[in-house]
Amino acid sequence: EKAGFDHFMLKEIYEQPKAYRDTMMSRITEDSKSVELKELGMTVEYIKSIRKVHIVACGTAYHAGLVGKSVIETLARIPVENDVASEYRYRSPIITPDTLVIVVSQSGETADTLAALREAQRNGARVLAITNVVGSSVAREADHVLITWAGLEIAVASTKAYTSQLIAFYLLGLYLAETLGTQEASHIADVIAAMQQLPEQVDSILEQAAVLKQVAESISHHKHLFFIGRGVDYAVAQEGSLKLKEISYIHSEAYAAGELKHGTLALIEDGIPVIALVTQEELYEKTLSNIKEVKARGAHVLGIANAGAEEEVSKSVDELFAIPKTLPILSPALSVIPLQLISYYASLALEHDVDKPRNLAKSVTVE
Ligand code: F6R
């Protein structure tokens, strides 16, 4: 059942190219110029009436939603707020009939997420569920459903479900943009073309797993580390940090790169590992200067950057891992892969139960 892999997590990491293809399949028109999501059952009139979006989820699904915010705001120009589901109801959120509430849940059974869905509907908003389980509670109760076709995910640490949620947000962002006319047709076609390259690009990252295993083994000797990035790189940093904590039990924090100097820089000391995501071209310079700040305090920096930018970035970091070049908005679908592998191999090096980390359950059905 593990198809020759040592753990379900590793198997599921390697299933991502297929999960990307399956989630995109039949939703991109044959000419690759357009996204078709009639399955949502949203009328053009309804889409035009949406004034704001709330994305509500827990854990890894919440992190996918952080990328979703960038995607929807960039492509469809609708304002988006993100909430952790266990907080949403208690902050008396302003939910109106022109709010689209998107709940994201791999299992579709997370208690807090389901409660958020019901709260949204009680206030007259419609709910769109992005979920991996057809017929789950969230899928049954939502007004609109977008299934991620990641297939069964068994490892407690979510990998292919997260990346399929990213693909779902890209599809949704493009669909809303097309319907609202917020992007040129040529730009839509460019994003689709770049999306279609992602599965092969993921494969090329997976081929370099041995390098990441080495990185993980050296990280496994440390007690603390940091992930930094800006924009969607910060969203991915948060997911990388959660994954590492969850299965290796090494403490880490994700920080917006520019925010370090407002306090956290005090924790940077000699030899501390810092994983810096540097994929957003327009932010290179800013992030590189933040990397210099941590290096000056003795940090050992692993940079994750785009192929093509190695020269610029390698001068500022101790080690560099290059990911294939894609559009800035799509980079999370690639940059998270090395972080998943680092977490996996760190957990393995520390001889933890990779697929069943202590204290955690796959599906959290209590608030
Ligand atoms: C982390 C992880 C959890 C889940 C969270 C939400 O790897 O798996 O953080 O993402 O419990 O679960 P779902 O998506 O099923 O609602």
Residues whose N, C-alpha, C, O or C-beta is under 5 A from the ligand:
A	BS01	F6R	C58 G59 T60 A61 V104 S105 Q106 S107 G108 T110 V156 A157 S158 K362 V364
